[in-house]
Amino acid sequence: MSLIRFLKRIYQYRAIIKAMAVREIQSRYVGTLAGLSWSVMQPLAMILVYWFVFSVGFKVQPQGNIPFIVVFLCGLIPWLMFTEALSTSANAICANPHLITKTVFPTEILPIVYITVSLITHAVILFIFIIVMLFNRIGFSFYNLQFLYFLFALSVFSLGFGWLLSSLNVFYKDIGQILGVILNMWFWLTPIVWPLEILPQKFQMIIKLNPFFYIVDGYRNSFIYHVPIWHNLKEGVYFWAVCMFVFIAGALIFKKLKPEFAETL
């Protein structure tokens, strides 16, 4: 019951979360000439680099009738949100000591604020991806709406990690450094740049144990291959089992360590 009260308390502060997320976005670009335009130019520049390296430099062949850059970006988009959400929320408590010392402030919403910001960035990159799809004459379908389900799954997964990492980072400052190493390894163990089919069948089963495979595969099935969600029911059950474990563990650990934040900082 205490976990339910914890989640209800977060819902009560939804207006504060929204306001802090908007302020965080604005503060990132304050003092710059381009302002919020950087939120478009930065991901666009990154996409152009990937396109040049893989499509022009390495001349990677299209997968079926789908250009490599489209398949690659479709997997990269949720990964970029995941890494931004984890990297920023991990430092959510340490970066706001002035709020932690206020006993009435709901510190549990800080990781949610940074995850909300990552959702805004995600929307910008997704818009660019849609333009890439149109440029490559890839039509839209009702199946495209499935990505909303996978986005929700990704958000819940990220929030669990956000609570866990932000609370542990208060006491163990190496968390941020370790996270960078883990995310780099995790990226290459997920079939984003490389296709799963290049591996023998027994290794494909091992890769599918990576919970983020479900998200990447889901985005591609939604935007490119138009495969319904229920065709991967077994993978979905496995993902949500892992996701709920991370979510509940993160919430409980955060709740337990929360009273010591102010004293430690």
N, C-alpha and C positions, 0 to 999 in steps of 0.2 A: 504493500500500500504506500510506503514511503516513496517508492520509485514513481508511482502514479502521481503523487502530490508534487514530486520534483518536476515532472513533465507538465502538469497543469500550471505550475508557477511560471514556466517558460512561456506558455501560451498567453498568460496574462500580460507579459512584457513585450508582446509582438510589436507594439507601436514604437517602443524604445529601440528594438532591434532594427526596425526599418530606418529610423532616424539616424542611428549610429552607422549603419551601412552606407547611407547616402553621404554622411560626413566623411567616412573613410575614403570613399571614391573621390570626393572633392579634394581631400587633403593630399592624395597621391600626386595630383597634378597642379597643385597651387603654386603659383609663381612661374609656371612654364608658359611659353608663348602660345603653344598649340592647345593647352588645356586638356579638356576631355577628349579631344581628337586623338590624343596618344593612345587611348583605349582601342582605337581602330587601327592606327598606323603600326603599332607594335606587333599585334598578331598578323597583320597583313604582310609586314616585312618578313616575319618568321616563316610564313607560308610560302612566300616567294623564294626564300632561301632553300627550303625543302624541295620545292618544285624544281629549282635549277640543279640541285645536287643529284636528285634521284632520276628525274625525267630527262634532263639535258646532259648532266655529267655522266652518271652511271648507265643512262639509257635503259632503265628498268622497263620491261615489257608490261603492257596492260594485262590484268587478270581477267580472262574472258573478254568481254567487250567493255569492261570498266577500266579507265585509265588508273595507273598505279597511284597517282597523287590523290585521287578521289577516295580510293580504298584506304590509303594511308591516313589522310586527314580525318576520315570518319572514325578511325580508331584513336587518333591523336587528340581529338576534341575533348572527349570525356577524361582522358588522361591528364590533359593540361588543367582542367578544373580540379581534378583530384589532387594533383601536386600543389596547386596554388592553395587549395583549401587546407591541406595538411601543413604546408610550410608556414602559412600565416597564422592558423589557429594554434599551432604548437607554441607560438610565442605570445598568444593572446593575453595570458595572465601577467607574464613578466613585462610586457610592453605597456601595461596600464596599472602601475602600482598606485597611482593617485585614486583610482576607482576601487581598488581592492581594499584599501584602508577604510573606505566608507562601508560601515557595517550593514547599511540598508541597501547597498547596491547588489543586484542579482548577478554575481560573477559568472554563473553558469551560462549566461547569454552571450558572453564575449566570443567563444568559439563559433557560435551561431552567426554572429555579426560577420565574421571573416568568411564563413562559408556562404553567406548571403552575397557578399561582395564577389566571391568567385562565381556565383551564379550569374551575376551581371556581366562579368567578363566572358563567361561561357556563352551568353546570349549574343554578344558581339561577334565572337569567333564562329558561332553557328550561322549567323547571318552571312558572314563571308563564305562559309562552306556552301550555303545554298546558292550563292552567286557562282561558285566554282561548278556546282552541279548543273546549273543552267548553261554555263559556258560549254560544258561537255555534253549537253543535250541529254541529260538524265532526267526523265520525267518524274513528276510527283505522284504519290499514291496515298490512299487511306492508311496504308501501313506506316507511313512516315510519322503518324501521330503516336505510334508505339514508343517513340523515343521519350515521351513524357513519363512513361512508366519507368524506363531505365534511368532517367534523370532523377526521379524520386528515389529509386534504389541507390543510386550513387550518392545522393545527398544524405540519406540515412547512414550509409556506410562511412561517409566522410565525417559525419557528426560524431559517431561513436569514437573514431580515431581522434577527432579534435578534442573531445573531453579527456580522453586518456592521455594524449601527448601534452596538452596544455597543463594538466595537473602535475604530471611527472616532471615536466620541464622546470617547474618551480624549485624542485629539490635536486634534480640532476641536470646540470647545465649542458651535459654532453648530448642530450636528446636531439638538439638541433643538428649537430654534426653527424650523428648516427643516422638520423632521418634522411639526410642527403644521400648517404651511401646506400641505404636500403631502397630508396626510391629509384636510384640509378640502376641497381640490380633488378628491381621489380619491373622497370620499364623494358629491359631486354629479355626478361622472362615472360613477357606478355606479347602475343603476336600482333604488334602494331606496325613495325617496320617490315617484319618477315611474315609470310603466310604459314599457317599451322600445318598445311599439307606437305611442307618440305620435310617434316619429321616422320620417323616410323610410327606406326599405329600405337605401340606401347608408350612411346614418349608423348604422343598427343594426349593420351589419357592423363598423364602426369601434369601436363600444362593446363588441362581443364580443371585441375584442382586449385589453380590460381583463381580466386574469386573475381578478380578484375577481368578475367577472360569473358565472363558472363556479360559484363557491361560493354566491352568492346564489340563482342559478337552481336550483342543486342542492338547497338547503334547501327552496325553494318546491315543487320537483317531489317532494320526499320527503314533506312534510307536507300540502301542499294539492292539487297537481294529480296526484300519484301517477303520475309518468312514470319509467320505469326508467332506470337509469344509462346503459345501452348505446344509448339513443336519442340521446344527445349525445356519441357516441364521438369525433367530430372535435374538438369543444371540449375534451374530456378529454385528448386527446393533446397539444393545444396548451398546456393548463394545466400538465400535468406536465413538458413541455419547459421552460417558463418557471420552474416551481417548482424543478426539479432544478438549473437554472442558478443561481438565487438561493441554493439550499441549499448547493451545492458551493462557489460563490464566497464565500459568507459563512463557511463552515467554513475554507476555505484562507486567507482574509484574516485571520480571527481567529487561526488557528494561527501565521501569519507575524508578526503584531504582538504576540502574547502576551508574548514575552520583554522587550518595552519598556514594558509596563504599569507595573510597580513603579517604574521609574526616572522615568517621566513623571508619575505621581501623587505 
